[in-house]
């Protein structure tokens, strides 16, 4: 891990969030995330999909969107044949196999 990456990682443990948006006061632990967020205020969407009219403020979101056109699903479940375009969807799916229910109501036992 590089020094800057290590410092960013360590902030996740300390709760140090040094980067603040001057437009809305939202806080970020990484400078890159602040810069990316600031584009939401400018309305700039420089990343245009070549297959439809959609445009995005960050390259990562464009790449994820393009998977809707290609059908690409790079995140494969190791326990069954299902595949997903987003890692977050794979993680949510895996609870089917583990029985894990990570979100539980604080007022009752419902999960």
Secondary structure, DSSP 8 states (H G I E B T S, - for coil): --HHHHHHHHHHHH----EE-TTT--EESSHHHHHHHHHHHH----EE-SSSS-EESSHHHHHHHHHHHH----EE-SSSS-EESSHHHHHHHHHHHH-------SSSS--
